[in-house]
Amino acid sequence: MRCGVEEGFKKLKPKMKLEQFGCRRFEGVDQAFYAHIFMMNLVTLTGNDAEEKIIEKTKGRKLKYKHNWQNAFRFVRNKFIDIFNVGAFESSIECIIEQIINSLTAIKKNRNFGRQMRGKRKSSYTML
């Protein structure tokens, strides 16, 4: 199992496309990095708020459910401008949380599958 830090990097690098910066200058790369971190924190906070409501909504169900992080990121990204408009903050956040609640993922027990290694393992030493 991966630890929480590795899971955070897994979300940050490929899903949020952290390595694809739109600038070559240090200031631009620095700004893009902090924007990605801010966006990741915003998605996590809205997802945590939605988790409480998800537990209430799925109380009588057989399986447990959680929010889909990728969908939550997409919902926050689409409403990002609306969040920071004057007077529209609370309604935008509530709309995002409702969308997150409506896109659930079931947590199924005993769904761990081992990797199937294909072919021979390559030697760690190179032939000179």
N, C-alpha and C positions, 0 to 999 in steps of 0.2 A: 504494500500500500504506500502511496505517496504521502508525504507530510503536507501540511497546509501551505507552506511556502512554495513548494514545487507546484502545487495546484494553482496557486496565484500566478506563477510564471507561465503555466500552461494557458491560463486565460488571457494573460497580458500579451504574450508574444504572438501566437498565431491567430487568435480570435479577434483581437483588437488591432492586429497588424502593426505592432510596435516597431518593427524593424523597417517599416516603409515610411521614412520621413520625407516631408515635402521641401526640405531645405538642407543646404550643405553647411551653412554657418552654424557655429556652436550655439548661438543664442536661439536660432530657430529650432534646432534639434532639442535643446533644453526645454523650450516652450512646448514642443510637441510631446515630449516625454511627460511633463507635468500635466498636460491636458489629458493624456491617456490615463495617468494615475487618478486624476480627478473623476474621469468618466467611469473608471472601474469602481471607485468608491461609491459613486452615485448609484450605479447599478446594484451594488451589494446592499446599500442601505434600503433601496426600494424593494429589493428581493426579500430582505429580512422583515420589512413591514408586511409584505404579502404573505410570508410564511405563517404568521399568526392567524391570518384570515383563512389560509389554506387548511390549517389544522381544524378550524371550526367547521369549514365547509365539508370536509371529508371525514368527519367523525364516525359516521355509521358505515363507512365503506370497508371492504375486505382488505385492500392494500393501503399502504401509506403512500402519500404523494408529496412531491416537492416541486419547486418552480424550476423552469428551464432557463438556465443562465443565458444561453445564446438568444432566446426570444426576449428575455428581459433587457438585454443589451440593445436589441433592435428597437424595442418599444421606447426606451429612454432616448436613443439616438434620434428617433423620429420626432419626439416631443421636446427635444433639447431647447430649442428656441422659445417654445411656449412656456417652459419652466421658469425662465428668467424674465418674462414679461411682467410688468408691474400689474399686480392684482390677479394674475392667472396662476400663481405658484401652486396653491393648494388644489385647485381644480385639475391642473395638469398632473400633479403627483397622484391624485386619486384615480384619474383616468388610466395612468400607467399601471397602478396597482391592480385595478380591475382587469386590465389586459393580461397581466402576469397571472392572476388567479385563474383566468379562463384558459391558460395554456399550461396545463399541469403535465408532469411526468410521473408515472407510477414507479415505485421502488419495489422491485420484485426480488424475493428471497432466492438464494442459491442460484444466482445468475452469473457466477464467475466462470469464465472459460479460459483455460490455459492457452498460451501461445503455441501454435504449431510451427515448428521450425522447418523451413524448406531448404533442402540442399545441405551441403556440408558446411560446417563452420569454417570460416577463413582463419588462417593462422595469423597470430598477432605480429609475427616477424615477417619482414619483407625479404625476398630473395634478391641478393645483389649480384 
